[in-house]
Amino acid sequence: MTDTTGASSSTRASATVLRDLRRTVREARRRPTADTSYAVYLALLIVLVAVVPVVRAGWLFVTDPVNAVALTSAATVPVIAGVVGLVWAAAVIAGRLRGPVVFTPFLAHALTTSPVPQRRAFGRQTWMSVAALSVAGALCGATLAAASAAASAAASAAASAVASPSAAALAAASSVSVATPEIALGVALAASVGAACGIVAALLWLVGQAVPPRWSALAIGVLAALSTAAFGAQAWGFSFGPTLATSTLAGLAAVGAHPLAAPGALLAALTLLAVVPLLLSVLEPRVVLGQSLRWEAVRLHTSTLELSASVATYQSVPRAGRRRFAIGGRARSLPAIIVRRDAVAALRTPGRLAIGVLVLLACGALVAGAAAVAPPAWMLGAIAGVAAYAAAGPLSDGLRHAVEAASALPLYGTSDSALLLLHTLFPALAVGLVVATGAVLVTLFWPPAAALPLASIASAVIVAIGSVMLRLMNALKPPLPLALLTPIPTPAGDAAALNRVIWALDGVILAGLLGAAVTITATSVLAPLGVVAVAGLIARRRWALR
C-alpha cells in the first residue's frame, strides 16, 4: 500500500512539474494580439501563394496517366523500397544532428535537470513526431494508390473509347460505382502501409539521437545496403512478388500490392514502438541540451537569412587524423601542396566525408539514369542537382578558407585569385571523379543508360563542375545587402521578402535548375552550361566587389 501511494504521489508530482514548466514557456512565448494576427495572415498568404500551387502541381504530376503508370508499376516497387530505405537511413543521420526530442534551451535545461523521468518528460515531443510522420507517410501511400486508380481508370476509358466511342461514357459511369469500394480499399491499404513507414522513420529518428554513434553507424550501413539491394533488383530486372513483398523491405513500401502487406507492416511498426520508452530512458541529457542549443542558433541564423551560418552550426569538429600533417610529404609545387592540404582536411571528418561521397555517387547515378528516360525525369534531375550541391560541401572547405584568407594579410606568397583557383583543384577533381564513377556504374548495369553512355556520363560531369562552381559562388556571398531590406509594397504584401529569399537560396535554386537542365535532353549541353556560366558570372561579380 505504501509503495502504491508513493508511486501515485510521485506521478502527480511529475505531472505538476511538467504542467508548471509548460505554462511558464507558454507565458514567455505569449505575444500581443496584433502580432499573432499578423503571423496568421502571413501563414495563410504563404499557404495560398506558395503551398497550394506546389501541391496542385504535384497532384497533377502524380495523377497524369503516363506518370501514374510509371509510379505504380510492378517494376517500380523495388525503387520505392530503395527510396524508403534511404529515407530511414536519413532519419538515423538526422537523429545524430537534430532528433525528435528538442526543446528551447530553457525548457531543455529544466527538463533534463528535473526529477521527472525522461520517458515522461520527453514523451510528448516524441509521440507528436511519431504522429506527424505517420500522417505524412499515410498521405504519400494514399497518393500513390490514387495515382494507380487514376491510371487504371484512364486506361479503361481509353480502351472503351477505341472499341466503341458511343459506349465509352456509359462504361465509365458504370465502372465508377463498381470500382469505388475497391479503390477505397486500395487507398486504405496504401495509407496503412505509408503510416507504418512513417512510424518506422520516426523510431529510427529517435534511435539516431539516443544510441551511441557506433550503433547508429551500423543501422545506417544496414539500411543503405538494403536500399542498394532494392535498387539493384530494379537494375537487373527483378520485381518483388506479393509473397516476397510481405517479408522484405519492400513489404513496407508495396503500397497495398498485397492485402497482407498493410496488416503486417502496421504490426511490425507497432511492435517497434514498444521500445520507445526504453530509448527515452537511455537518451543522454547532454545530447538533448546540446541539440536544443544548436537548434536555437539555427533558428536565429535562419530568421536573418544567414543559411551558411545555420549549416555551419552542424558542421562536425575535426577529430580523426589530427597527427597527419596537412603540409608535408614529397610535394614541392604549390598546387600539389594545396591539393594535399585540402584532402587531409576532408579526411579529418571521415563521417561527413563518407556521407558526402555516398550522396555524390547516388547523384551521379541519378543524373545518368534520368538523362536516358522520359521528360518527367527533370524532377529527378533537380533533386540530384540540389543533393550534389549539398554533398560537395565536405570537399570544398578549402574554397571557404581561400575566401577568408583573401580578406586578411597575404600569408602564402601568392595572389588572392591564384590562391582561390588553387583551392578549386581538389573539389573539382574529387567531386568530378565521384560523380562520374556513379554515372559509369549506372551505364554498366542499366540498359537504358547504356544506350547513351557518353551523354549520361557527360551530364553527370557537368553537374559535378556546376556544383563546385556553385560552392565557389556561395563561399563568395557577402552579408545581406541593405538594398534588399527596402520594402516593395504590393496589393499582396511586401514583395521584398521574395528578393531576400531568392538571395538566400540562390545556390539551391541554381543547383535545381542545373540538375533539371541536364535531363531536358541527353544530347544538348547548352542549357546546363548556361546555368554554370551564370554561376561563374555571379562568382566573378562577387569576387570583384569583395
C-alpha positions as CSV (number, residue, x, y, z in Angstrom):
1,M,0.0,0.0,0.0
2,T,2.8,2.4,0.8
3,D,4.6,1.6,-2.5
4,T,1.4,2.3,-4.4
5,T,0.8,5.6,-2.6
6,G,4.4,6.7,-3.1
7,A,4.3,5.9,-6.8
8,S,1.0,7.7,-7.3
9,S,2.3,10.8,-5.4
10,S,5.5,10.7,-7.5
11,T,3.4,10.6,-10.7
12,R,1.3,13.5,-9.5
13,A,4.4,15.5,-8.7
14,S,5.9,14.8,-12.1
15,A,2.7,15.9,-13.8
16,T,2.7,19.1,-11.7
17,V,6.3,19.9,-12.6
18,L,5.7,19.3,-16.3
19,R,2.5,21.4,-16.2
20,D,4.3,24.3,-14.5
21,L,7.2,24.2,-16.9
22,R,4.9,24.3,-20.0
23,R,2.8,27.1,-18.5
24,T,6.0,29.1,-18.0
25,V,7.1,28.5,-21.5
26,R,3.7,29.5,-22.9
27,E,3.6,32.7,-21.0
28,A,7.1,33.6,-22.1
29,R,6.1,33.0,-25.8
30,R,2.9,34.9,-25.5
31,R,2.7,37.7,-28.0
32,P,0.3,40.6,-28.5
33,T,-2.9,40.0,-30.4
34,A,-1.7,42.2,-33.3
35,D,1.5,40.1,-33.7
36,T,-0.5,36.9,-33.6
37,S,-2.9,38.2,-36.2
38,Y,-0.1,39.2,-38.5
39,A,1.5,35.8,-38.1
40,V,-1.7,34.1,-39.0
41,Y,-2.1,36.4,-42.1
42,L,1.5,35.6,-43.2
43,A,0.9,31.9,-42.8
44,L,-2.4,32.0,-44.8
45,L,-0.7,34.1,-47.5
46,I,2.3,31.6,-47.8
47,V,-0.1,28.7,-48.0
48,L,-2.2,30.3,-50.7
49,V,0.6,31.7,-52.8
50,A,3.3,29.0,-52.4
51,V,2.0,25.8,-50.9
52,V,-1.3,25.3,-52.8
53,P,0.2,25.7,-56.3
54,V,3.0,23.3,-55.4
55,V,0.6,20.7,-54.0
56,R,-1.7,21.1,-57.1
57,A,1.3,20.7,-59.5
58,G,2.4,17.6,-57.6
59,W,-1.1,16.1,-57.7
60,L,-1.4,16.8,-61.4
61,F,2.0,15.2,-62.0
62,V,1.2,12.1,-60.0
63,T,-2.3,11.6,-61.5
64,D,-1.1,12.0,-65.1
65,P,-1.8,8.7,-66.8
66,V,1.8,8.2,-68.0
67,N,3.4,9.2,-64.7
68,A,0.8,7.2,-62.7
69,V,1.7,4.0,-64.7
70,A,5.4,4.6,-64.1
71,L,5.0,5.2,-60.4
72,T,2.7,2.2,-59.7
73,S,4.0,-0.5,-62.0
74,A,5.4,-3.7,-60.6
75,A,8.9,-2.8,-61.7
76,T,8.7,0.4,-59.5
77,V,8.2,-1.5,-56.2
78,P,11.9,-2.2,-55.7
79,V,12.6,1.5,-56.4
80,I,10.0,2.6,-53.8
81,A,11.6,0.1,-51.4
82,G,15.0,1.6,-52.0
83,V,13.7,5.1,-51.5
84,V,12.1,4.1,-48.2
85,G,15.3,2.6,-47.1
86,L,17.2,5.8,-47.9
87,V,14.6,7.8,-46.0
88,W,15.1,5.6,-43.0
89,A,18.9,5.9,-43.2
90,A,18.5,9.7,-43.5
91,A,16.3,9.6,-40.4
92,V,19.1,8.0,-38.4
93,I,21.6,10.5,-39.7
94,A,19.2,13.4,-38.8
95,G,18.8,12.0,-35.3
96,R,22.6,12.4,-34.8
97,L,22.2,16.1,-35.6
98,R,18.7,17.1,-34.6
99,G,16.5,14.4,-33.0
100,P,12.8,14.5,-32.2
101,V,13.5,15.4,-28.5
102,V,14.5,19.0,-28.9
103,F,13.1,22.0,-26.9
104,T,14.0,25.6,-26.2
105,P,17.3,25.9,-24.3
106,F,15.4,26.9,-21.1
107,L,12.9,24.0,-21.3
108,A,15.6,21.5,-22.2
109,H,17.7,22.5,-19.2
110,A,14.7,22.4,-16.9
111,L,13.6,19.0,-18.1
112,T,17.0,17.4,-18.1
113,T,17.7,18.6,-14.5
114,S,14.2,17.9,-13.1
115,P,13.3,14.8,-11.1
116,V,10.7,13.9,-13.8
117,P,11.5,10.6,-15.5
118,Q,12.9,11.0,-19.0
119,R,10.3,8.8,-20.6
120,R,7.6,11.1,-19.2
121,A,9.4,14.4,-19.8
122,F,10.3,13.6,-23.4
123,G,7.3,11.5,-24.3
124,R,5.0,14.3,-25.5
125,Q,7.6,15.6,-28.0
126,T,8.3,12.1,-29.3
127,W,4.7,11.0,-29.8
128,M,4.0,14.2,-31.7
129,S,6.8,13.4,-34.1
130,V,5.5,9.9,-34.5
131,A,2.0,11.2,-35.3
132,A,3.3,13.8,-37.7
133,L,5.5,11.3,-39.7
134,S,2.8,8.6,-39.7
135,V,0.3,11.1,-41.2
136,A,2.9,12.2,-43.8
137,G,3.5,8.6,-44.7
138,A,-0.2,7.8,-44.9
139,L,-0.6,10.8,-47.3
140,C,2.2,9.5,-49.5
141,G,0.8,6.0,-49.7
142,A,-2.7,7.2,-50.4
143,T,-1.4,9.5,-53.1
144,L,0.3,6.5,-54.8
145,A,-2.9,4.5,-54.6
146,A,-4.9,7.3,-56.0
147,A,-2.4,7.6,-58.9
148,S,-2.8,3.9,-59.5
149,A,-6.6,4.2,-59.6
150,A,-6.3,7.2,-61.9
151,A,-4.1,5.2,-64.3
152,S,-6.4,2.2,-64.3
153,A,-9.4,4.5,-65.0
154,A,-7.6,6.3,-67.8
155,A,-6.6,3.0,-69.4
156,S,-10.1,1.6,-69.2
157,A,-11.6,4.8,-70.6
158,A,-9.1,4.9,-73.5
159,A,-9.8,1.2,-74.3
160,S,-13.6,1.8,-74.3
161,A,-13.3,4.9,-76.4
162,V,-11.2,3.0,-79.0
163,A,-13.6,0.0,-79.0
164,S,-16.9,1.9,-79.0
165,P,-16.9,5.7,-78.6
166,S,-20.7,5.7,-78.1
167,A,-20.5,3.3,-75.2
168,A,-17.4,4.9,-73.5
169,A,-19.5,7.3,-71.3
170,L,-21.8,4.5,-70.2
171,A,-18.9,2.2,-69.4
172,A,-17.1,4.9,-67.4
173,A,-20.3,5.7,-65.4
174,S,-20.9,2.1,-64.5
175,S,-17.2,1.4,-63.7
176,V,-17.2,4.2,-61.1
177,S,-19.9,2.7,-59.0
178,V,-18.4,-0.8,-59.2
179,A,-14.8,0.2,-58.6
180,T,-15.4,2.7,-55.8
181,P,-15.2,0.1,-53.0
182,E,-12.1,-1.5,-54.5
183,I,-10.5,2.0,-54.9
184,A,-11.3,2.9,-51.3
185,L,-9.9,-0.4,-50.0
186,G,-6.7,0.1,-52.0
187,V,-6.3,3.6,-50.8
188,A,-6.9,2.5,-47.2
189,L,-4.3,-0.3,-47.5
190,A,-1.8,2.0,-49.1
191,A,-2.4,4.7,-46.4
192,S,-1.8,2.0,-43.7
193,V,1.5,0.9,-45.3
194,G,2.6,4.6,-45.6
195,A,1.7,5.2,-42.0
196,A,3.8,2.2,-41.0
197,C,6.7,3.6,-43.0
198,G,6.3,7.0,-41.2
199,I,6.2,5.3,-37.8
200,V,9.4,3.4,-38.5
201,A,11.0,6.6,-39.8
202,A,10.1,8.3,-36.5
203,L,11.5,5.4,-34.5
204,L,14.8,5.5,-36.4
205,W,15.0,9.2,-35.9
206,L,14.8,8.6,-32.2
207,V,17.4,5.8,-32.5
208,G,19.8,8.2,-34.1
209,Q,19.5,10.5,-31.2
210,A,19.5,8.0,-28.4
211,V,22.0,5.3,-29.3
212,P,25.8,5.7,-29.4
213,P,27.4,6.7,-32.7
214,R,28.8,3.2,-33.5
215,W,25.3,1.7,-33.3
216,S,23.7,4.4,-35.4
217,A,26.5,3.9,-38.0
218,L,25.7,0.2,-38.1
219,A,22.0,1.0,-38.6
220,I,22.8,3.4,-41.4
221,G,25.0,0.8,-43.1
222,V,22.3,-1.9,-42.9
223,L,19.6,0.4,-44.3
224,A,21.9,1.7,-47.0
225,A,22.8,-1.9,-48.0
226,L,19.1,-2.9,-48.2
227,S,18.4,0.2,-50.3
228,T,21.2,-0.7,-52.7
229,A,19.9,-4.2,-53.0
230,A,16.4,-2.9,-53.8
231,F,17.8,-0.5,-56.5
232,G,20.0,-3.3,-57.8
233,A,16.9,-5.6,-58.1
234,Q,15.4,-3.0,-60.4
235,A,18.5,-2.6,-62.4
236,W,18.7,-6.3,-63.0
237,G,15.0,-6.6,-63.9
238,F,13.9,-8.3,-60.8
239,S,10.5,-7.4,-59.4
240,F,9.0,-8.3,-56.0
241,G,6.2,-10.7,-55.9
242,P,3.3,-10.4,-53.4
243,T,4.7,-13.1,-51.1
244,L,8.2,-11.7,-51.1
245,A,6.9,-8.2,-50.6
246,T,5.3,-9.1,-47.3
247,S,8.6,-10.4,-45.8
248,T,11.2,-8.0,-47.0
249,L,12.0,-4.3,-47.0
250,A,9.5,-3.8,-49.9
251,G,6.7,-5.0,-47.5
252,L,6.6,-1.5,-46.0
253,A,6.7,0.1,-49.5
254,A,4.4,-2.2,-51.5
255,V,1.6,0.4,-51.2
256,G,-1.1,-2.1,-50.9
257,A,0.2,-4.5,-53.5
258,H,-1.0,-7.4,-51.4
259,P,-3.8,-7.5,-48.7
260,L,-1.4,-8.9,-46.1
261,A,1.2,-6.1,-46.6
262,A,-0.7,-3.5,-44.7
263,P,-1.5,-5.5,-41.5
264,G,2.0,-6.9,-41.4
265,A,3.5,-3.5,-41.8
266,L,1.4,-2.0,-39.1
267,L,2.0,-4.9,-36.8
268,A,5.8,-4.5,-37.3
269,A,5.6,-0.7,-36.7
270,L,3.5,-1.0,-33.6
271,T,5.8,-3.7,-32.2
272,L,8.8,-1.4,-32.7
273,L,7.0,1.4,-30.9
274,A,7.3,-0.7,-27.7
275,V,11.0,0.2,-27.4
276,V,10.3,4.0,-27.4
277,P,10.2,4.2,-23.5
278,L,13.5,2.4,-23.4
279,L,15.1,4.7,-25.9
280,L,13.8,7.7,-24.0
281,S,15.3,6.3,-20.8
282,V,18.8,5.9,-22.2
283,L,18.8,9.2,-24.0
284,E,21.6,11.3,-22.5
285,P,20.6,14.7,-21.2
286,R,23.7,16.4,-22.6
287,V,22.6,15.3,-26.1
288,V,19.2,16.9,-25.6
289,L,20.7,20.1,-24.3
290,G,23.3,20.3,-27.0
291,Q,20.9,19.7,-29.8
292,S,18.5,22.2,-28.3
293,L,21.2,24.9,-28.2
294,R,22.2,24.2,-31.8
295,W,18.7,24.3,-33.0
296,E,18.0,27.6,-31.3
297,A,21.2,29.0,-33.0
298,V,19.9,27.7,-36.4
299,R,16.5,29.4,-35.8
300,L,18.3,32.7,-35.1
301,H,20.5,32.5,-38.2
302,T,17.6,31.4,-40.4
303,S,15.5,34.3,-39.3
304,T,18.2,36.7,-40.6
305,L,18.7,34.5,-43.8
306,E,22.2,33.5,-42.8
307,L,21.8,30.0,-44.1
308,S,25.5,29.3,-44.4
309,A,25.9,30.0,-40.7
310,S,22.9,27.7,-40.0
311,V,24.6,24.9,-41.9
312,A,28.0,25.6,-40.1
313,T,26.3,25.1,-36.8
314,Y,26.0,21.4,-37.5
315,Q,29.4,21.0,-39.1
316,S,31.4,18.3,-37.3
317,V,34.6,19.3,-35.5
318,P,37.7,17.6,-36.9
319,R,38.9,14.8,-34.6
320,A,40.4,12.0,-36.7
321,G,43.8,12.3,-38.3
322,R,44.9,15.2,-36.2
323,R,48.5,13.8,-36.3
324,R,48.5,13.6,-40.1
325,F,50.3,16.8,-41.3
326,A,48.4,18.7,-44.0
327,I,51.6,20.2,-45.4
328,G,54.4,17.7,-45.9
329,G,55.5,14.7,-47.9
330,R,57.4,15.0,-51.2
331,A,55.3,17.6,-52.9
332,R,57.3,20.7,-53.8
333,S,54.9,22.6,-56.1
334,L,52.3,24.9,-54.5
335,P,49.3,23.2,-56.4
336,A,50.3,19.8,-55.1
337,I,50.7,21.2,-51.5
338,I,47.3,22.8,-51.5
339,V,45.6,19.7,-53.0
340,R,47.2,17.6,-50.3
341,R,46.2,20.1,-47.6
342,D,42.5,20.1,-48.8
343,A,42.5,16.3,-49.0
344,V,43.8,15.8,-45.5
345,A,41.4,18.5,-44.2
346,A,38.5,16.5,-45.7
347,L,39.8,13.2,-44.2
348,R,39.8,14.7,-40.7
349,T,36.0,14.5,-40.7
350,P,35.5,10.9,-42.0
351,G,31.8,10.6,-41.2
352,R,30.9,13.8,-43.0
353,L,33.2,12.9,-45.9
354,A,31.7,9.4,-46.3
355,I,28.2,10.7,-46.4
356,G,29.2,13.3,-49.0
357,V,30.9,10.7,-51.2
358,L,27.9,8.3,-51.0
359,V,25.5,11.1,-51.9
360,L,27.7,12.2,-54.8
361,L,27.7,8.6,-56.1
362,A,23.9,8.5,-55.9
363,C,23.7,11.8,-57.7
364,G,25.9,10.6,-60.5
365,A,23.8,7.5,-60.9
366,L,20.6,9.5,-60.7
367,V,21.7,12.1,-63.3
368,A,23.0,9.4,-65.7
369,G,19.8,7.4,-65.3
370,A,17.4,10.4,-65.6
371,A,19.2,11.6,-68.8
372,A,18.1,8.4,-70.5
373,V,14.3,8.3,-69.6
374,A,11.2,10.4,-70.4
375,P,10.9,14.2,-69.9
376,P,9.2,13.9,-66.5
377,A,12.7,12.9,-65.2
378,W,13.6,16.6,-64.9
379,M,12.3,16.3,-61.3
380,L,14.8,13.6,-60.6
381,G,17.5,15.8,-62.2
382,A,16.6,18.7,-60.0
383,I,16.7,16.6,-56.9
384,A,20.1,15.2,-57.9
385,G,21.4,18.7,-58.6
386,V,20.4,20.0,-55.2
387,A,21.8,16.9,-53.5
388,A,25.1,17.2,-55.4
389,Y,25.4,20.9,-54.3
390,A,24.9,19.9,-50.7
391,A,27.2,16.9,-50.8
392,A,30.1,18.9,-52.4
393,G,30.3,20.8,-49.1
394,P,32.7,18.4,-47.3
395,L,35.1,18.6,-50.2
396,S,35.1,22.4,-50.7
397,D,36.2,23.6,-47.3
398,G,39.4,24.9,-48.9
399,L,37.3,27.4,-51.0
400,R,35.9,29.0,-47.9
401,H,39.4,29.1,-46.4
402,A,40.7,30.9,-49.5
403,V,37.9,33.5,-49.4
404,E,38.6,34.2,-45.7
405,A,42.4,34.4,-46.4
406,A,41.7,36.9,-49.2
407,S,40.3,39.3,-46.7
408,A,43.4,39.1,-44.4
409,L,47.1,39.9,-44.8
410,P,48.9,37.7,-47.5
411,L,50.3,34.6,-45.9
412,Y,51.1,32.2,-48.8
413,G,53.3,34.2,-51.1
414,T,50.7,34.2,-53.9
415,S,47.9,36.4,-55.1
416,D,44.4,36.1,-53.8
417,S,42.9,35.0,-57.1
418,A,45.7,32.4,-57.6
419,L,45.1,31.0,-54.1
420,L,41.3,30.7,-54.8
421,L,41.9,28.9,-58.1
422,L,44.4,26.5,-56.5
423,H,41.9,25.6,-53.8
424,T,39.4,24.9,-56.6
425,L,41.5,22.0,-57.8
426,F,40.8,19.4,-55.1
427,P,36.9,19.8,-55.0
428,A,36.8,19.8,-58.8
429,L,38.8,16.7,-59.1
430,A,37.2,14.8,-56.2
431,V,33.6,15.8,-57.0
432,G,34.0,15.1,-60.7
433,L,35.6,11.7,-60.1
434,V,33.0,10.5,-57.6
435,V,30.0,11.7,-59.7
436,A,31.5,10.2,-62.9
437,T,32.0,6.9,-61.1
438,G,28.3,6.8,-60.1
439,A,27.4,7.6,-63.7
440,V,29.7,4.9,-65.1
441,L,28.2,2.3,-62.7
442,V,24.7,3.1,-64.0
443,T,25.7,2.9,-67.6
444,L,27.2,-0.6,-66.9
445,F,24.2,-2.1,-65.1
446,W,21.2,-0.3,-66.5
447,P,20.4,-0.9,-70.2
448,P,18.5,2.4,-70.9
449,A,21.5,4.4,-69.7
450,A,23.9,2.1,-71.5
451,A,22.3,3.1,-74.8
452,L,23.8,6.6,-74.4
453,P,26.9,6.1,-72.2
454,L,28.8,9.2,-73.2
455,A,25.8,11.5,-72.9
456,S,24.9,10.1,-69.5
457,I,28.5,10.5,-68.1
458,A,28.9,13.9,-69.7
459,S,25.6,15.1,-68.0
460,A,26.9,13.8,-64.6
461,V,30.3,15.6,-65.1
462,I,28.6,18.9,-66.0
463,V,26.5,18.6,-62.7
464,A,29.8,18.0,-60.8
465,I,31.5,21.0,-62.3
466,G,28.4,23.1,-61.7
467,S,28.2,22.0,-58.1
468,V,31.8,23.2,-57.5
469,M,31.1,26.5,-59.2
470,L,28.0,27.0,-57.1
471,R,30.1,26.2,-54.0
472,L,32.5,28.9,-55.0
473,M,29.7,31.3,-55.6
474,N,28.3,30.5,-52.2
475,A,31.7,31.0,-50.5
476,L,31.9,34.5,-52.0
477,K,28.5,35.5,-50.9
478,P,28.6,38.7,-48.8
479,P,26.3,39.6,-45.9
480,L,22.8,40.6,-46.8
481,P,22.8,43.8,-48.8
482,L,20.9,46.7,-47.3
483,A,19.2,47.3,-50.6
484,L,17.3,44.1,-50.2
485,L,15.8,45.4,-46.9
486,T,14.0,48.2,-48.8
487,P,10.2,47.4,-48.8
488,I,8.4,46.9,-52.1
489,P,4.6,47.4,-51.3
490,T,2.2,45.5,-53.5
491,P,-1.5,44.6,-53.1
492,A,-0.4,41.1,-52.0
493,G,2.0,42.4,-49.4
494,D,5.7,43.3,-49.2
495,A,7.4,41.7,-52.2
496,A,10.9,42.5,-50.9
497,A,10.8,39.3,-48.8
498,L,10.8,37.3,-52.1
499,N,14.0,39.0,-53.1
500,R,15.6,38.2,-49.8
501,V,14.6,34.5,-50.1
502,I,16.0,34.3,-53.6
503,W,19.2,35.9,-52.4
504,A,19.5,33.4,-49.5
505,L,18.7,30.3,-51.7
506,D,20.4,31.3,-54.9
507,G,22.8,28.3,-54.8
508,V,20.0,25.8,-54.2
509,I,17.8,27.3,-56.9
510,L,20.6,27.3,-59.5
511,A,21.6,23.7,-58.4
512,G,18.0,22.6,-59.1
513,L,18.0,24.3,-62.4
514,L,21.3,22.7,-63.3
515,G,20.1,19.2,-62.5
516,A,16.8,19.8,-64.4
517,A,18.7,21.2,-67.4
518,V,20.9,18.1,-67.9
519,T,17.8,15.9,-68.2
520,I,15.8,18.0,-70.7
521,T,17.7,16.3,-73.5
522,A,20.5,13.8,-73.3
523,T,22.3,15.2,-76.4
524,S,22.4,19.0,-75.7
525,V,24.7,20.6,-73.1
526,L,23.9,24.2,-73.9
527,A,21.2,24.6,-71.1
528,P,23.3,23.2,-68.3
529,L,26.4,25.0,-69.4
530,G,24.4,28.2,-69.4
531,V,23.5,27.6,-65.8
532,V,27.2,27.0,-65.0
533,A,28.1,30.2,-66.8
534,V,25.5,32.2,-64.8
535,A,27.0,30.9,-61.6
536,G,30.5,31.8,-62.8
537,L,29.4,35.3,-63.7
538,I,27.9,35.8,-60.2
539,A,31.0,34.4,-58.6
540,R,33.2,36.8,-60.6
541,R,31.0,39.7,-59.7
542,R,31.1,38.9,-56.0
543,W,34.9,38.5,-56.2
544,A,35.3,41.9,-57.8
545,L,33.1,43.5,-55.1
546,R,34.5,41.7,-52.1
